[in-house]
């Protein structure tokens, strides 16, 4: 029997309030008519006000989750979010290389609330070993600064950082999200061949919890459908702009976005 739906896998942490992590990724997958699977890296106690506690899943159990998935069904694409340790990253790298699956990395380091989510050793492994296995990585400005070693304040700085990602760090492609800069919200897709720049109005809201998770999950879902990275980037940009504009107003702090408002193709 052939599959009725494309399948996307997320490997990330949990958010019990549903605003970020695997719960948000699954919502995004399903809203794009893609069947979602997940392997959990960390359990967090968090809400819209911040992260109160984190429990990292044992590495052997992360490996067991991924083995269960890949022994039964091969996803069409996968993404990762919060990966707390270098040992976890090494396990994930092994599955990506073995199955040659299209892989999107959202290099989650700091929560919207400002809480650190991974350690320095993991950041080094991410930069030196994991991002090279991905079809695309999707850092925000803060993450791009940490991985490239540059201070990013302008579009020229973004271009310089992209060259470091492509030429020095060896990534296939990078989407640098400009949401932390002033002016319109501009995101940039860089490959070895070209640059794609997408702009939208900046929405004045603090309800942006889980935007990075959602954006990368939509891109992963579109790739699972067989869409090009350029097309997936455009859909992801339109989706997240709409999701921020129509936030549901949940929580007392940085609330989540709306995964059910985008009706585009």
HELIX and SHEET records of a PDB file:
HELIX    1   1 UNK A   21  UNK A   31  1                                  11    
HELIX    2   2 UNK A   59  UNK A   72  1                                  14    
HELIX    3   3 UNK A   86  UNK A   99  1                                  14    
HELIX    4   4 UNK A  120  UNK A  125  1                                   6    
HELIX    5   5 UNK A  126  UNK A  130  3                                   5    
HELIX    6   6 UNK A  131  UNK A  133  5                                   3    
HELIX    7   7 UNK A  141  UNK A  148  1                                   8    
HELIX    8   8 UNK A  155  UNK A  163  1                                   9    
HELIX    9   9 UNK A  164  UNK A  168  3                                   5    
HELIX   10  10 UNK A  211  UNK A  224  1                                  14    
HELIX   11  11 UNK A  229  UNK A  245  1                                  17    
SHEET    1   A 5 UNK A  35  UNK A  40  0                                        
SHEET    2   A 5 UNK A   7  UNK A  12  1                                        
SHEET    3   A 5 UNK A  77  UNK A  80  1                                        
SHEET    4   A 5 UNK A 103  UNK A 105  1                                        
SHEET    5   A 5 UNK A 136  UNK A 137  1                                        
SHEET    1   B 2 UNK A  42  UNK A  47  0                                        
SHEET    2   B 2 UNK A  50  UNK A  56 -1                                        
SHEET    1   C 3 UNK A 173  UNK A 177  0                                        
SHEET    2   C 3 UNK A 185  UNK A 191 -1                                        
SHEET    3   C 3 UNK A 195  UNK A 200 -1                                        
END                                                                             
